[in-house]
């Protein structure tokens, strides 16, 4: 990786100190400033991660068959897997999104400020609206549209209720800010 090639590509020393970043099919992951990658996270291929994000332990972002685009202030928690369908689906995640532990996102769109609960699965071409909450353990089937500001739960996930938009935004942004804080603890330790 050449310096200056792209501001979002981190230097080789940082890569070696943090996570597995792997180029595939001519695509090299691009990582935004102030983003924390846990030691055993794997970011592969056509993946772009925004600024101020955190990608936690055991997480796999596999952009080998299609693109994964992640906005700013996103946290993808331990054990989550993001992948797509070859030439058929992509992953698009907005800003300030929280993806809980052990979540699978396969070719879906997650809009700004959404929260995907622990152990959930979101399948191809599903859209999770702005500020929406997918409850822990839910399965959002392919092509499901989760309305902004709503809670979906179950297998398959169904509408439960609308939430106050300001309350949802406050809760979801608090989680995103907390994960940014937690990431800072790990960055401090790696410098010592």
C-alpha positions as CSV (number, residue, x, y, z in Angstrom):
1,X,0.0,0.0,0.0
2,X,1.5,3.3,-1.0
3,X,1.2,6.3,1.3
4,X,-1.2,8.9,0.0
5,X,-2.9,6.4,-2.3
6,X,-6.1,6.8,-0.4
7,X,-6.6,8.5,3.0
8,X,-8.9,5.6,4.0
9,X,-6.2,2.9,3.5
10,X,-4.3,2.5,6.7
11,X,-0.6,2.0,6.7
12,X,0.9,-1.5,6.7
13,X,2.2,-1.2,10.3
14,X,-1.2,-0.4,11.6
15,X,-2.6,-3.3,9.6
16,X,-0.1,-5.7,11.2
17,X,-1.0,-4.4,14.7
18,X,-4.7,-4.7,14.4
19,X,-6.6,-7.1,12.2
20,X,-6.4,-9.3,9.1
21,X,-6.9,-7.0,6.1
22,X,-6.8,-9.0,2.8
23,X,-7.0,-7.9,-0.8
24,X,-9.1,-10.1,-3.1
25,X,-9.8,-9.7,-6.8
26,X,-7.9,-6.4,-6.9
27,X,-9.9,-4.9,-4.0
28,X,-8.2,-3.7,-0.9
29,X,-10.2,-2.7,2.2
30,X,-10.3,1.0,3.0
31,X,-10.5,2.1,6.6
32,X,-11.5,5.5,7.8
33,X,-9.6,7.6,10.4
34,X,-10.1,6.9,14.1
35,X,-11.5,3.4,13.4
36,X,-10.7,0.5,15.7
37,X,-10.1,-3.0,14.3
38,X,-9.8,-5.8,16.9
39,X,-6.8,-8.0,16.6
40,X,-8.6,-11.0,15.1
41,X,-11.2,-9.1,13.0
42,X,-11.0,-10.0,9.3
43,X,-11.8,-7.4,6.6
44,X,-11.5,-8.8,3.2
45,X,-11.8,-7.4,-0.3
46,X,-14.2,-4.7,-1.4
47,X,-14.9,-3.2,2.0
48,X,-15.0,0.5,2.9
49,X,-15.4,1.6,6.5
50,X,-16.0,5.2,7.6
51,X,-14.5,7.2,10.3
52,X,-14.9,6.6,14.1
53,X,-16.1,3.0,13.7
54,X,-15.2,-0.1,15.7
55,X,-15.0,-3.7,14.3
56,X,-14.8,-6.1,17.2
57,X,-13.2,-9.5,18.0
58,X,-14.0,-12.4,15.7
59,X,-15.9,-10.2,13.2
60,X,-15.7,-11.0,9.5
61,X,-16.5,-8.5,6.8
62,X,-16.1,-10.6,3.6
63,X,-16.2,-8.3,0.6
64,X,-14.9,-11.0,-1.7
65,X,-18.0,-11.4,-4.0
66,X,-19.5,-8.0,-3.7
67,X,-19.1,-4.6,-1.9
68,X,-19.6,-3.7,1.8
69,X,-20.0,0.0,2.6
70,X,-20.1,1.2,6.2
71,X,-20.7,4.8,7.2
72,X,-19.2,6.8,10.1
73,X,-19.7,6.0,13.8
74,X,-20.7,2.3,13.2
75,X,-19.9,-0.5,15.7
76,X,-20.0,-4.1,14.6
77,X,-19.7,-6.3,17.6
78,X,-18.0,-9.5,18.4
79,X,-18.6,-12.5,16.2
80,X,-20.7,-10.8,13.5
81,X,-20.4,-11.9,9.9
82,X,-21.2,-9.6,6.9
83,X,-21.3,-11.1,3.4
84,X,-23.2,-10.8,0.1
85,X,-24.4,-12.7,-3.0
86,X,-22.1,-12.7,-6.0
87,X,-23.2,-10.0,-8.4
88,X,-26.6,-9.9,-6.8
89,X,-26.5,-8.1,-3.4
90,X,-24.4,-5.6,-1.5
91,X,-24.2,-4.4,2.1
92,X,-24.8,-0.7,2.8
93,X,-24.7,0.5,6.4
94,X,-25.4,4.1,7.3
95,X,-24.0,6.2,10.1
96,X,-24.3,5.6,13.8
97,X,-25.5,2.0,13.4
98,X,-25.0,-0.6,16.1
99,X,-24.7,-4.3,15.1
100,X,-24.9,-6.5,18.1
101,X,-22.8,-9.6,19.0
102,X,-23.1,-12.6,16.6
103,X,-25.2,-10.9,14.0
104,X,-25.3,-12.1,10.4
105,X,-26.0,-9.5,7.7
106,X,-26.1,-10.9,4.2
107,X,-26.6,-8.4,1.4
108,X,-28.9,-6.0,3.2
109,X,-29.2,-2.2,3.7
110,X,-29.1,-0.8,7.3
111,X,-30.0,2.9,7.4
112,X,-28.7,5.6,9.8
113,X,-29.2,5.1,13.5
114,X,-30.6,1.6,13.3
115,X,-29.9,-1.1,15.9
116,X,-29.5,-4.8,15.0
117,X,-29.9,-6.9,18.2
118,X,-27.6,-9.7,19.3
119,X,-27.8,-12.9,17.4
120,X,-30.1,-11.5,14.6
121,X,-29.9,-12.4,10.9
122,X,-30.7,-9.9,8.2
123,X,-31.0,-11.4,4.7
124,X,-30.4,-10.2,1.2
125,X,-32.2,-7.1,-0.1
126,X,-33.8,-6.4,3.3
127,X,-33.9,-2.7,4.3
128,X,-33.7,-1.7,7.9
129,X,-35.1,1.8,8.1
130,X,-33.6,4.8,9.9
131,X,-33.7,4.5,13.7
132,X,-35.3,1.1,13.5
133,X,-34.6,-1.7,16.0
134,X,-34.3,-5.4,15.2
135,X,-34.8,-7.3,18.4
136,X,-32.2,-9.8,19.6
137,X,-32.5,-13.2,17.9
138,X,-34.7,-12.1,15.1
139,X,-34.5,-13.2,11.5
140,X,-35.3,-10.5,8.9
141,X,-36.2,-12.4,5.7
142,X,-35.0,-11.4,2.3
143,X,-36.7,-8.3,0.8
144,X,-38.3,-7.3,4.1
145,X,-38.7,-3.6,4.6
146,X,-38.5,-2.6,8.2
147,X,-40.1,0.9,8.6
148,X,-38.1,3.7,10.1
149,X,-38.6,4.1,13.8
150,X,-40.1,0.7,14.3
151,X,-39.3,-2.4,16.3
152,X,-39.3,-5.8,14.6
153,X,-38.9,-9.1,16.4
154,X,-39.2,-12.8,16.0
155,X,-38.6,-15.6,13.5
156,X,-39.4,-14.4,11.0
157,X,-39.2,-10.8,12.2
158,X,-42.6,-9.0,12.3
159,X,-43.6,-5.5,13.2
160,X,-44.1,-5.0,17.0
161,X,-44.6,-1.3,17.4
162,X,-43.5,2.2,16.5
163,X,-41.0,3.9,18.8
164,X,-40.7,7.5,19.6
165,X,-38.2,8.7,17.0
166,X,-36.3,11.0,19.5
167,X,-36.1,8.2,22.1
168,X,-34.9,5.6,19.6
169,X,-32.3,8.1,18.2
170,X,-31.1,8.9,21.8
171,X,-30.8,5.2,22.7
172,X,-29.1,4.1,19.4
173,X,-26.7,7.1,19.4
174,X,-25.8,6.4,23.0
175,X,-24.8,2.8,22.1
176,X,-22.8,4.0,19.2
177,X,-21.0,6.6,21.4
178,X,-20.3,4.0,24.1
179,X,-18.6,1.7,21.6
180,X,-16.5,4.6,20.3
181,X,-15.4,5.1,24.0
182,X,-14.7,1.3,24.4
183,X,-12.6,1.3,21.3
184,X,-10.5,4.1,22.7
185,X,-9.5,1.9,25.7
186,X,-8.1,-0.7,23.3
187,X,-6.2,1.9,21.2
188,X,-4.6,3.3,24.4
189,X,-3.4,-0.2,25.4
190,X,-1.9,-1.0,22.0
191,X,0.3,2.1,22.1
192,X,2.0,1.1,25.4
